Amino acid sequence: MKSNSTTTAPVYTAINTSDDSWNMREMIIRFGVTQADILAAVREVGKNKEKVEAYLAGRK
């Protein structure tokens, strides 16, 4: 018999963010960007939440 329970989608978190806790899904929803855009931002400015947000806001 199959279970009717559903699982939630995984939350993609940035690795090693120390005290800067943020997740990729939040950024995708907030800025309307793709995962690739966020990864490019992280490569460009690092994993600091404020820097990533500023980078993504500048791309709008």
PDBQT receptor file of N, H, CA, C and O in Angstrom, charges set to zero:
ATOM      1  N   MET A   1       0.838  -1.178   0.000  1.00  0.00    +0.000 N 
ATOM      2  CA  MET A   1       0.000   0.000   0.000  1.00  0.00    +0.000 C 
ATOM      3  C   MET A   1       0.887   1.247   0.000  1.00  0.00    +0.000 C 
ATOM      4  O   MET A   1       1.831   1.353   0.783  1.00  0.00    +0.000 OA
ATOM      5  N   LYS A   2       0.569   2.181  -0.885  1.00  0.00    +0.000 N 
ATOM      6  H   LYS A   2      -0.198   2.095  -1.521  1.00  0.00    +0.000 HD
ATOM      7  CA  LYS A   2       1.361   3.401  -0.977  1.00  0.00    +0.000 C 
ATOM      8  C   LYS A   2       0.954   4.403   0.093  1.00  0.00    +0.000 C 
ATOM      9  O   LYS A   2      -0.208   4.481   0.492  1.00  0.00    +0.000 OA
ATOM     10  N   SER A   3       1.916   5.144   0.532  1.00  0.00    +0.000 N 
ATOM     11  H   SER A   3       2.859   5.081   0.208  1.00  0.00    +0.000 HD
ATOM     12  CA  SER A   3       1.647   6.182   1.517  1.00  0.00    +0.000 C 
ATOM     13  C   SER A   3       1.119   7.426   0.811  1.00  0.00    +0.000 C 
ATOM     14  O   SER A   3       1.554   7.746  -0.295  1.00  0.00    +0.000 OA
ATOM     15  N   ASN A   4       0.213   8.104   1.428  1.00  0.00    +0.000 N 
ATOM     16  H   ASN A   4      -0.140   7.844   2.327  1.00  0.00    +0.000 HD
ATOM     17  CA  ASN A   4      -0.320   9.339   0.865  1.00  0.00    +0.000 C 
ATOM     18  C   ASN A   4       0.413  10.576   1.369  1.00  0.00    +0.000 C 
ATOM     19  O   ASN A   4       0.037  11.704   1.050  1.00  0.00    +0.000 OA
ATOM     20  N   SER A   5       1.443  10.360   2.143  1.00  0.00    +0.000 N 
ATOM     21  H   SER A   5       1.749   9.444   2.402  1.00  0.00    +0.000 HD
ATOM     22  CA  SER A   5       2.168  11.507   2.678  1.00  0.00    +0.000 C 
ATOM     23  C   SER A   5       2.996  12.158   1.575  1.00  0.00    +0.000 C 
ATOM     24  O   SER A   5       3.483  11.487   0.666  1.00  0.00    +0.000 OA
ATOM     25  N   THR A   6       3.141  13.447   1.670  1.00  0.00    +0.000 N 
ATOM     26  H   THR A   6       2.745  13.992   2.409  1.00  0.00    +0.000 HD
ATOM     27  CA  THR A   6       3.941  14.180   0.697  1.00  0.00    +0.000 C 
ATOM     28  C   THR A   6       5.182  14.710   1.388  1.00  0.00    +0.000 C 
ATOM     29  O   THR A   6       5.189  14.936   2.598  1.00  0.00    +0.000 OA
ATOM     30  N   THR A   7       6.209  14.902   0.618  1.00  0.00    +0.000 N 
ATOM     31  H   THR A   7       6.203  14.719  -0.365  1.00  0.00    +0.000 HD
ATOM     32  CA  THR A   7       7.431  15.473   1.171  1.00  0.00    +0.000 C 
ATOM     33  C   THR A   7       7.564  16.894   0.669  1.00  0.00    +0.000 C 
ATOM     34  O   THR A   7       7.109  17.224  -0.426  1.00  0.00    +0.000 OA
ATOM     35  N   THR A   8       8.180  17.716   1.461  1.00  0.00    +0.000 N 
ATOM     36  H   THR A   8       8.550  17.447   2.350  1.00  0.00    +0.000 HD
ATOM     37  CA  THR A   8       8.385  19.100   1.056  1.00  0.00    +0.000 C 
ATOM     38  C   THR A   8       9.607  19.184   0.160  1.00  0.00    +0.000 C 
ATOM     39  O   THR A   8      10.493  18.331   0.212  1.00  0.00    +0.000 OA
ATOM     40  N   ALA A   9       9.641  20.211  -0.653  1.00  0.00    +0.000 N 
ATOM     41  H   ALA A   9       8.921  20.904  -0.695  1.00  0.00    +0.000 HD
ATOM     42  CA  ALA A   9      10.784  20.427  -1.535  1.00  0.00    +0.000 C 
ATOM     43  C   ALA A   9      12.004  20.774  -0.686  1.00  0.00    +0.000 C 
ATOM     44  O   ALA A   9      11.877  21.441   0.341  1.00  0.00    +0.000 OA
ATOM     45  N   PRO A  10      13.167  20.331  -1.104  1.00  0.00    +0.000 N 
ATOM     46  CA  PRO A  10      14.372  20.658  -0.329  1.00  0.00    +0.000 C 
ATOM     47  C   PRO A  10      14.677  22.150  -0.395  1.00  0.00    +0.000 C 
ATOM     48  O   PRO A  10      14.399  22.806  -1.399  1.00  0.00    +0.000 OA
ATOM     49  N   VAL A  11      15.234  22.665   0.654  1.00  0.00    +0.000 N 
ATOM     50  H   VAL A  11      15.460  22.132   1.470  1.00  0.00    +0.000 HD
ATOM     51  CA  VAL A  11      15.654  24.058   0.684  1.00  0.00    +0.000 C 
ATOM     52  C   VAL A  11      17.141  24.075   0.375  1.00  0.00    +0.000 C 
ATOM     53  O   VAL A  11      17.938  23.451   1.075  1.00  0.00    +0.000 OA
ATOM     54  N   TYR A  12      17.505  24.789  -0.672  1.00  0.00    +0.000 N 
ATOM     55  H   TYR A  12      16.858  25.296  -1.240  1.00  0.00    +0.000 HD
ATOM     56  CA  TYR A  12      18.904  24.852  -1.067  1.00  0.00    +0.000 C 
ATOM     57  C   TYR A  12      19.574  25.972  -0.303  1.00  0.00    +0.000 C 
ATOM     58  O   TYR A  12      19.270  27.147  -0.507  1.00  0.00    +0.000 OA
ATOM     59  N   THR A  13      20.474  25.608   0.566  1.00  0.00    +0.000 N 
ATOM     60  H   THR A  13      20.721  24.654   0.732  1.00  0.00    +0.000 HD
ATOM     61  CA  THR A  13      21.139  26.613   1.385  1.00  0.00    +0.000 C 
ATOM     62  C   THR A  13      22.550  26.840   0.883  1.00  0.00    +0.000 C 
ATOM     63  O   THR A  13      23.173  25.951   0.302  1.00  0.00    +0.000 OA
ATOM     64  N   ALA A  14      23.032  28.018   1.112  1.00  0.00    +0.000 N 
ATOM     65  H   ALA A  14      22.526  28.740   1.584  1.00  0.00    +0.000 HD
ATOM     66  CA  ALA A  14      24.421  28.311   0.779  1.00  0.00    +0.000 C 
ATOM     67  C   ALA A  14      25.305  27.601   1.793  1.00  0.00    +0.000 C 
ATOM     68  O   ALA A  14      24.982  27.560   2.980  1.00  0.00    +0.000 OA
ATOM     69  N   ILE A  15      26.393  27.055   1.341  1.00  0.00    +0.000 N 
ATOM     70  H   ILE A  15      26.656  27.088   0.376  1.00  0.00    +0.000 HD
ATOM     71  CA  ILE A  15      27.287  26.293   2.201  1.00  0.00    +0.000 C 
ATOM     72  C   ILE A  15      28.287  27.247   2.875  1.00  0.00    +0.000 C 
ATOM     73  O   ILE A  15      28.756  28.206   2.262  1.00  0.00    +0.000 OA
ATOM     74  N   ASN A  16      28.594  26.970   4.118  1.00  0.00    +0.000 N 
ATOM     75  H   ASN A  16      28.213  26.190   4.615  1.00  0.00    +0.000 HD
ATOM     76  CA  ASN A  16      29.603  27.735   4.865  1.00  0.00    +0.000 C 
ATOM     77  C   ASN A  16      29.315  29.233   4.896  1.00  0.00    +0.000 C 
ATOM     78  O   ASN A  16      30.185  30.039   4.566  1.00  0.00    +0.000 OA
ATOM     79  N   THR A  17      28.131  29.600   5.281  1.00  0.00    +0.000 N 
ATOM     80  H   THR A  17      27.425  28.945   5.550  1.00  0.00    +0.000 HD
ATOM     81  CA  THR A  17      27.789  31.021   5.336  1.00  0.00    +0.000 C 
ATOM     82  C   THR A  17      28.073  31.626   6.699  1.00  0.00    +0.000 C 
ATOM     83  O   THR A  17      27.768  32.797   6.925  1.00  0.00    +0.000 OA
ATOM     84  N   SER A  18      28.635  30.875   7.590  1.00  0.00    +0.000 N 
ATOM     85  H   SER A  18      28.883  29.924   7.407  1.00  0.00    +0.000 HD
ATOM     86  CA  SER A  18      28.922  31.296   8.968  1.00  0.00    +0.000 C 
ATOM     87  C   SER A  18      27.678  31.921   9.585  1.00  0.00    +0.000 C 
ATOM     88  O   SER A  18      26.674  31.232   9.768  1.00  0.00    +0.000 OA
ATOM     89  N   ASP A  19      27.722  33.213   9.910  1.00  0.00    +0.000 N 
ATOM     90  H   ASP A  19      28.537  33.773   9.761  1.00  0.00    +0.000 HD
ATOM     91  CA  ASP A  19      26.562  33.828  10.547  1.00  0.00    +0.000 C 
ATOM     92  C   ASP A  19      25.563  34.377   9.531  1.00  0.00    +0.000 C 
ATOM     93  O   ASP A  19      24.480  34.823   9.908  1.00  0.00    +0.000 OA
ATOM     94  N   ASP A  20      25.915  34.347   8.257  1.00  0.00    +0.000 N 
ATOM     95  H   ASP A  20      26.795  33.984   7.950  1.00  0.00    +0.000 HD
ATOM     96  CA  ASP A  20      25.018  34.836   7.213  1.00  0.00    +0.000 C 
ATOM     97  C   ASP A  20      24.132  33.696   6.747  1.00  0.00    +0.000 C 
ATOM     98  O   ASP A  20      24.465  32.989   5.796  1.00  0.00    +0.000 OA
ATOM     99  N   SER A  21      23.014  33.520   7.412  1.00  0.00    +0.000 N 
ATOM    100  H   SER A  21      22.744  34.094   8.185  1.00  0.00    +0.000 HD
ATOM    101  CA  SER A  21      22.127  32.417   7.081  1.00  0.00    +0.000 C 
ATOM    102  C   SER A  21      21.090  32.871   6.061  1.00  0.00    +0.000 C 
ATOM    103  O   SER A  21      20.265  33.738   6.352  1.00  0.00    +0.000 OA
ATOM    104  N   TRP A  22      21.132  32.288   4.874  1.00  0.00    +0.000 N 
ATOM    105  H   TRP A  22      21.801  31.584   4.638  1.00  0.00    +0.000 HD
ATOM    106  CA  TRP A  22      20.151  32.587   3.840  1.00  0.00    +0.000 C 
ATOM    107  C   TRP A  22      20.003  31.360   2.976  1.00  0.00    +0.000 C 
ATOM    108  O   TRP A  22      20.862  30.479   2.983  1.00  0.00    +0.000 OA
ATOM    109  N   ASN A  23      18.912  31.299   2.228  1.00  0.00    +0.000 N 
ATOM    110  H   ASN A  23      18.213  32.015   2.222  1.00  0.00    +0.000 HD
ATOM    111  CA  ASN A  23      18.751  30.158   1.342  1.00  0.00    +0.000 C 
ATOM    112  C   ASN A  23      18.416  30.612  -0.068  1.00  0.00    +0.000 C 
ATOM    113  O   ASN A  23      17.884  31.699  -0.291  1.00  0.00    +0.000 OA
ATOM    114  N   MET A  24      18.744  29.751  -0.997  1.00  0.00    +0.000 N 
ATOM    115  H   MET A  24      19.177  28.868  -0.816  1.00  0.00    +0.000 HD
ATOM    116  CA  MET A  24      18.612  30.066  -2.406  1.00  0.00    +0.000 C 
ATOM    117  C   MET A  24      17.150  30.279  -2.795  1.00  0.00    +0.000 C 
ATOM    118  O   MET A  24      16.841  31.162  -3.595  1.00  0.00    +0.000 OA
ATOM    119  N   ARG A  25      16.266  29.484  -2.238  1.00  0.00    +0.000 N 
ATOM    120  H   ARG A  25      16.517  28.766  -1.588  1.00  0.00    +0.000 HD
ATOM    121  CA  ARG A  25      14.839  29.596  -2.579  1.00  0.00    +0.000 C 
ATOM    122  C   ARG A  25      14.303  30.984  -2.228  1.00  0.00    +0.000 C 
ATOM    123  O   ARG A  25      13.536  31.577  -2.986  1.00  0.00    +0.000 OA
ATOM    124  N   GLU A  26      14.719  31.485  -1.074  1.00  0.00    +0.000 N 
ATOM    125  H   GLU A  26      15.342  31.003  -0.459  1.00  0.00    +0.000 HD
ATOM    126  CA  GLU A  26      14.313  32.829  -0.644  1.00  0.00    +0.000 C 
ATOM    127  C   GLU A  26      14.754  33.879  -1.664  1.00  0.00    +0.000 C 
ATOM    128  O   GLU A  26      13.983  34.774  -2.011  1.00  0.00    +0.000 OA
ATOM    129  N   MET A  27      15.988  33.769  -2.140  1.00  0.00    +0.000 N 
ATOM    130  H   MET A  27      16.614  33.042  -1.859  1.00  0.00    +0.000 HD
ATOM    131  CA  MET A  27      16.522  34.729  -3.114  1.00  0.00    +0.000 C 
ATOM    132  C   MET A  27      15.802  34.613  -4.461  1.00  0.00    +0.000 C 
ATOM    133  O   MET A  27      15.516  35.622  -5.104  1.00  0.00    +0.000 OA
ATOM    134  N   ILE A  28      15.512  33.384  -4.881  1.00  0.00    +0.000 N 
ATOM    135  H   ILE A  28      15.745  32.564  -4.358  1.00  0.00    +0.000 HD
ATOM    136  CA  ILE A  28      14.822  33.167  -6.155  1.00  0.00    +0.000 C 
ATOM    137  C   ILE A  28      13.451  33.838  -6.121  1.00  0.00    +0.000 C 
ATOM    138  O   ILE A  28      13.062  34.518  -7.070  1.00  0.00    +0.000 OA
ATOM    139  N   ILE A  29      12.729  33.644  -5.031  1.00  0.00    +0.000 N 
ATOM    140  H   ILE A  29      13.045  33.091  -4.259  1.00  0.00    +0.000 HD
ATOM    141  CA  ILE A  29      11.393  34.233  -4.899  1.00  0.00    +0.000 C 
ATOM    142  C   ILE A  29      11.486  35.757  -4.780  1.00  0.00    +0.000 C 
ATOM    143  O   ILE A  29      10.726  36.483  -5.421  1.00  0.00    +0.000 OA
ATOM    144  N   ARG A  30      12.396  36.218  -3.978  1.00  0.00    +0.000 N 
ATOM    145  H   ARG A  30      13.013  35.628  -3.457  1.00  0.00    +0.000 HD
ATOM    146  CA  ARG A  30      12.496  37.650  -3.693  1.00  0.00    +0.000 C 
ATOM    147  C   ARG A  30      12.940  38.477  -4.892  1.00  0.00    +0.000 C 
ATOM    148  O   ARG A  30      12.417  39.566  -5.131  1.00  0.00    +0.000 OA
ATOM    149  N   PHE A  31      13.919  37.949  -5.655  1.00  0.00    +0.000 N 
ATOM    150  H   PHE A  31      14.344  37.064  -5.461  1.00  0.00    +0.000 HD
ATOM    151  CA  PHE A  31      14.476  38.723  -6.755  1.00  0.00    +0.000 C 
ATOM    152  C   PHE A  31      14.012  38.254  -8.131  1.00  0.00    +0.000 C 
ATOM    153  O   PHE A  31      14.322  38.896  -9.135  1.00  0.00    +0.000 OA
ATOM    154  N   GLY A  32      13.279  37.154  -8.193  1.00  0.00    +0.000 N 
ATOM    155  H   GLY A  32      13.027  36.633  -7.378  1.00  0.00    +0.000 HD
ATOM    156  CA  GLY A  32      12.799  36.652  -9.478  1.00  0.00    +0.000 C 
ATOM    157  C   GLY A  32      13.931  36.232 -10.398  1.00  0.00    +0.000 C 
ATOM    158  O   GLY A  32      13.888  36.487 -11.602  1.00  0.00    +0.000 OA
ATOM    159  N   VAL A  33      14.944  35.590  -9.833  1.00  0.00    +0.000 N 
ATOM    160  H   VAL A  33      14.979  35.383  -8.855  1.00  0.00    +0.000 HD
ATOM    161  CA  VAL A  33      16.105  35.154 -10.608  1.00  0.00    +0.000 C 
ATOM    162  C   VAL A  33      16.173  33.630 -10.625  1.00  0.00    +0.000 C 
ATOM    163  O   VAL A  33      15.389  32.953  -9.960  1.00  0.00    +0.000 OA
ATOM    164  N   THR A  34      17.111  33.107 -11.389  1.00  0.00    +0.000 N 
ATOM    165  H   THR A  34      17.748  33.657 -11.929  1.00  0.00    +0.000 HD
ATOM    166  CA  THR A  34      17.297  31.661 -11.449  1.00  0.00    +0.000 C 
ATOM    167  C   THR A  34      18.398  31.237 -10.483  1.00  0.00    +0.000 C 
ATOM    168  O   THR A  34      19.130  32.066  -9.942  1.00  0.00    +0.000 OA
ATOM    169  N   GLN A  35      18.495  29.940 -10.285  1.00  0.00    +0.000 N 
ATOM    170  H   GLN A  35      17.901  29.266 -10.724  1.00  0.00    +0.000 HD
ATOM    171  CA  GLN A  35      19.553  29.396  -9.434  1.00  0.00    +0.000 C 
ATOM    172  C   GLN A  35      20.918  29.741 -10.023  1.00  0.00    +0.000 C 
ATOM    173  O   GLN A  35      21.860  30.028  -9.285  1.00  0.00    +0.000 OA
ATOM    174  N   ALA A  36      21.024  29.714 -11.341  1.00  0.00    +0.000 N 
ATOM    175  H   ALA A  36      20.258  29.481 -11.941  1.00  0.00    +0.000 HD
ATOM    176  CA  ALA A  36      22.292  30.048 -12.003  1.00  0.00    +0.000 C 
ATOM    177  C   ALA A  36      22.691  31.497 -11.723  1.00  0.00    +0.000 C 
ATOM    178  O   ALA A  36      23.872  31.788 -11.532  1.00  0.00    +0.000 OA
ATOM    179  N   ASP A  37      21.712  32.406 -11.697  1.00  0.00    +0.000 N 
ATOM    180  H   ASP A  37      20.753  32.169 -11.852  1.00  0.00    +0.000 HD
ATOM    181  CA  ASP A  37      21.999  33.811 -11.384  1.00  0.00    +0.000 C 
ATOM    182  C   ASP A  37      22.560  33.954  -9.973  1.00  0.00    +0.000 C 
ATOM    183  O   ASP A  37      23.487  34.730  -9.741  1.00  0.00    +0.000 OA
ATOM    184  N   ILE A  38      21.998  33.209  -9.045  1.00  0.00    +0.000 N 
ATOM    185  H   ILE A  38      21.245  32.578  -9.234  1.00  0.00    +0.000 HD
ATOM    186  CA  ILE A  38      22.465  33.276  -7.657  1.00  0.00    +0.000 C 
ATOM    187  C   ILE A  38      23.867  32.699  -7.536  1.00  0.00    +0.000 C 
ATOM    188  O   ILE A  38      24.714  33.261  -6.841  1.00  0.00    +0.000 OA
ATOM    189  N   LEU A  39      24.114  31.587  -8.204  1.00  0.00    +0.000 N 
ATOM    190  H   LEU A  39      23.426  31.130  -8.768  1.00  0.00    +0.000 HD
ATOM    191  CA  LEU A  39      25.455  30.996  -8.167  1.00  0.00    +0.000 C 
ATOM    192  C   LEU A  39      26.482  31.937  -8.786  1.00  0.00    +0.000 C 
ATOM    193  O   LEU A  39      27.611  32.028  -8.303  1.00  0.00    +0.000 OA
ATOM    194  N   ALA A  40      26.098  32.638  -9.850  1.00  0.00    +0.000 N 
ATOM    195  H   ALA A  40      25.181  32.565 -10.242  1.00  0.00    +0.000 HD
ATOM    196  CA  ALA A  40      26.997  33.619 -10.468  1.00  0.00    +0.000 C 
ATOM    197  C   ALA A  40      27.280  34.757  -9.487  1.00  0.00    +0.000 C 
ATOM    198  O   ALA A  40      28.412  35.231  -9.392  1.00  0.00    +0.000 OA
ATOM    199  N   ALA A  41      26.258  35.192  -8.765  1.00  0.00    +0.000 N 
ATOM    200  H   ALA A  41      25.338  34.808  -8.842  1.00  0.00    +0.000 HD
ATOM    201  CA  ALA A  41      26.437  36.256  -7.775  1.00  0.00    +0.000 C 
ATOM    202  C   ALA A  41      27.381  35.811  -6.666  1.00  0.00    +0.000 C 
ATOM    203  O   ALA A  41      28.235  36.582  -6.228  1.00  0.00    +0.000 OA
ATOM    204  N   VAL A  42      27.231  34.570  -6.210  1.00  0.00    +0.000 N 
ATOM    205  H   VAL A  42      26.537  33.943  -6.565  1.00  0.00    +0.000 HD
ATOM    206  CA  VAL A  42      28.103  34.044  -5.154  1.00  0.00    +0.000 C 
ATOM    207  C   VAL A  42      29.540  33.960  -5.655  1.00  0.00    +0.000 C 
ATOM    208  O   VAL A  42      30.471  34.281  -4.917  1.00  0.00    +0.000 OA
ATOM    209  N   ARG A  43      29.727  33.534  -6.896  1.00  0.00    +0.000 N 
ATOM    210  H   ARG A  43      28.970  33.273  -7.495  1.00  0.00    +0.000 HD
ATOM    211  CA  ARG A  43      31.078  33.488  -7.466  1.00  0.00    +0.000 C 
ATOM    212  C   ARG A  43      31.677  34.887  -7.536  1.00  0.00    +0.000 C 
ATOM    213  O   ARG A  43      32.873  35.069  -7.311  1.00  0.00    +0.000 OA
ATOM    214  N   GLU A  44      30.845  35.870  -7.847  1.00  0.00    +0.000 N 
ATOM    215  H   GLU A  44      29.873  35.722  -8.029  1.00  0.00    +0.000 HD
ATOM    216  CA  GLU A  44      31.303  37.239  -8.043  1.00  0.00    +0.000 C 
ATOM    217  C   GLU A  44      31.610  37.958  -6.729  1.00  0.00    +0.000 C 
ATOM    218  O   GLU A  44      32.651  38.606  -6.614  1.00  0.00    +0.000 OA
ATOM    219  N   VAL A  45      30.716  37.852  -5.730  1.00  0.00    +0.000 N 
ATOM    220  H   VAL A  45      29.871  37.325  -5.823  1.00  0.00    +0.000 HD
ATOM    221  CA  VAL A  45      30.858  38.662  -4.511  1.00  0.00    +0.000 C 
ATOM    222  C   VAL A  45      31.056  37.865  -3.234  1.00  0.00    +0.000 C 
ATOM    223  O   VAL A  45      31.287  38.453  -2.177  1.00  0.00    +0.000 OA
ATOM    224  N   GLY A  46      30.973  36.546  -3.302  1.00  0.00    +0.000 N 
ATOM    225  H   GLY A  46      30.785  36.069  -4.160  1.00  0.00    +0.000 HD
ATOM    226  CA  GLY A  46      31.105  35.735  -2.094  1.00  0.00    +0.000 C 
ATOM    227  C   GLY A  46      29.743  35.374  -1.534  1.00  0.00    +0.000 C 
ATOM    228  O   GLY A  46      28.715  35.623  -2.164  1.00  0.00    +0.000 OA
ATOM    229  N   LYS A  47      29.739  34.782  -0.339  1.00  0.00    +0.000 N 
ATOM    230  H   LYS A  47      30.573  34.580   0.173  1.00  0.00    +0.000 HD
ATOM    231  CA  LYS A  47      28.508  34.230   0.231  1.00  0.00    +0.000 C 
ATOM    232  C   LYS A  47      27.824  35.139   1.238  1.00  0.00    +0.000 C 
ATOM    233  O   LYS A  47      26.825  34.747   1.840  1.00  0.00    +0.000 OA
ATOM    234  N   ASN A  48      28.336  36.330   1.430  1.00  0.00    +0.000 N 
ATOM    235  H   ASN A  48      29.148  36.649   0.941  1.00  0.00    +0.000 HD
ATOM    236  CA  ASN A  48      27.724  37.267   2.364  1.00  0.00    +0.000 C 
ATOM    237  C   ASN A  48      26.350  37.680   1.848  1.00  0.00    +0.000 C 
ATOM    238  O   ASN A  48      26.214  38.131   0.710  1.00  0.00    +0.000 OA
ATOM    239  N   LYS A  49      25.335  37.524   2.691  1.00  0.00    +0.000 N 
ATOM    240  H   LYS A  49      25.445  37.158   3.616  1.00  0.00    +0.000 HD
ATOM    241  CA  LYS A  49      23.944  37.767   2.280  1.00  0.00    +0.000 C 
ATOM    242  C   LYS A  49      23.739  39.183   1.738  1.00  0.00    +0.000 C 
ATOM    243  O   LYS A  49      23.107  39.358   0.696  1.00  0.00    +0.000 OA
ATOM    244  N   GLU A  50      24.259  40.177   2.422  1.00  0.00    +0.000 N 
ATOM    245  H   GLU A  50      24.772  40.034   3.268  1.00  0.00    +0.000 HD
ATOM    246  CA  GLU A  50      24.058  41.562   1.993  1.00  0.00    +0.000 C 
ATOM    247  C   GLU A  50      24.701  41.825   0.636  1.00  0.00    +0.000 C 
ATOM    248  O   GLU A  50      24.122  42.516  -0.203  1.00  0.00    +0.000 OA
ATOM    249  N   LYS A  51      25.891  41.279   0.417  1.00  0.00    +0.000 N 
ATOM    250  H   LYS A  51      26.361  40.717   1.098  1.00  0.00    +0.000 HD
ATOM    251  CA  LYS A  51      26.575  41.477  -0.861  1.00  0.00    +0.000 C 
ATOM    252  C   LYS A  51      25.835  40.791  -2.005  1.00  0.00    +0.000 C 
ATOM    253  O   LYS A  51      25.719  41.344  -3.098  1.00  0.00    +0.000 OA
ATOM    254  N   VAL A  52      25.334  39.582  -1.748  1.00  0.00    +0.000 N 
ATOM    255  H   VAL A  52      25.428  39.132  -0.860  1.00  0.00    +0.000 HD
ATOM    256  CA  VAL A  52      24.576  38.855  -2.773  1.00  0.00    +0.000 C 
ATOM    257  C   VAL A  52      23.294  39.611  -3.093  1.00  0.00    +0.000 C 
ATOM    258  O   VAL A  52      22.934  39.751  -4.262  1.00  0.00    +0.000 OA
ATOM    259  N   GLU A  53      22.597  40.102  -2.062  1.00  0.00    +0.000 N 
ATOM    260  H   GLU A  53      22.890  39.989  -1.113  1.00  0.00    +0.000 HD
ATOM    261  CA  GLU A  53      21.366  40.863  -2.285  1.00  0.00    +0.000 C 
ATOM    262  C   GLU A  53      21.640  42.123  -3.095  1.00  0.00    +0.000 C 
ATOM    263  O   GLU A  53      20.885  42.446  -4.012  1.00  0.00    +0.000 OA
ATOM    264  N   ALA A  54      22.709  42.834  -2.764  1.00  0.00    +0.000 N 
ATOM    265  H   ALA A  54      23.322  42.571  -2.019  1.00  0.00    +0.000 HD
ATOM    266  CA  ALA A  54      23.051  44.054  -3.494  1.00  0.00    +0.000 C 
ATOM    267  C   ALA A  54      23.376  43.738  -4.950  1.00  0.00    +0.000 C 
ATOM    268  O   ALA A  54      22.967  44.468  -5.853  1.00  0.00    +0.000 OA
ATOM    269  N   TYR A  55      24.103  42.665  -5.175  1.00  0.00    +0.000 N 
ATOM    270  H   TYR A  55      24.436  42.072  -4.441  1.00  0.00    +0.000 HD
ATOM    271  CA  TYR A  55      24.454  42.252  -6.538  1.00  0.00    +0.000 C 
ATOM    272  C   TYR A  55      23.198  41.926  -7.338  1.00  0.00    +0.000 C 
ATOM    273  O   TYR A  55      23.046  42.378  -8.473  1.00  0.00    +0.000 OA
ATOM    274  N   LEU A  56      22.298  41.139  -6.747  1.00  0.00    +0.000 N 
ATOM    275  H   LEU A  56      22.421  40.771  -5.825  1.00  0.00    +0.000 HD
ATOM    276  CA  LEU A  56      21.068  40.758  -7.449  1.00  0.00    +0.000 C 
ATOM    277  C   LEU A  56      20.151  41.959  -7.662  1.00  0.00    +0.000 C 
ATOM    278  O   LEU A  56      19.499  42.055  -8.702  1.00  0.00    +0.000 OA
ATOM    279  N   ALA A  57      20.091  42.866  -6.709  1.00  0.00    +0.000 N 
ATOM    280  H   ALA A  57      20.620  42.788  -5.864  1.00  0.00    +0.000 HD
ATOM    281  CA  ALA A  57      19.260  44.063  -6.852  1.00  0.00    +0.000 C 
ATOM    282  C   ALA A  57      19.795  44.950  -7.975  1.00  0.00    +0.000 C 
ATOM    283  O   ALA A  57      19.022  45.586  -8.691  1.00  0.00    +0.000 OA
ATOM    284  N   GLY A  58      21.112  44.990  -8.124  1.00  0.00    +0.000 N 
ATOM    285  H   GLY A  58      21.740  44.474  -7.541  1.00  0.00    +0.000 HD
ATOM    286  CA  GLY A  58      21.727  45.782  -9.181  1.00  0.00    +0.000 C 
ATOM    287  C   GLY A  58      21.493  45.220 -10.566  1.00  0.00    +0.000 C 
ATOM    288  O   GLY A  58      21.592  45.946 -11.555  1.00  0.00    +0.000 OA
ATOM    289  N   ARG A  59      21.185  43.942 -10.652  1.00  0.00    +0.000 N 
ATOM    290  H   ARG A  59      21.104  43.351  -9.849  1.00  0.00    +0.000 HD
ATOM    291  CA  ARG A  59      20.955  43.293 -11.948  1.00  0.00    +0.000 C 
ATOM    292  C   ARG A  59      19.532  43.475 -12.450  1.00  0.00    +0.000 C 
ATOM    293  O   ARG A  59      19.248  43.196 -13.615  1.00  0.00    +0.000 OA
ATOM    294  N   LYS A  60      18.625  43.943 -11.580  1.00  0.00    +0.000 N 
ATOM    295  H   LYS A  60      18.856  44.170 -10.634  1.00  0.00    +0.000 HD
ATOM    296  CA  LYS A  60      17.216  44.110 -11.982  1.00  0.00    +0.000 C 
ATOM    297  C   LYS A  60      17.077  45.168 -13.040  1.00  0.00    +0.000 C 
ATOM    298  O   LYS A  60      15.967  45.443 -13.497  1.00  0.00    +0.000 OA
TER     299      LYS A  60
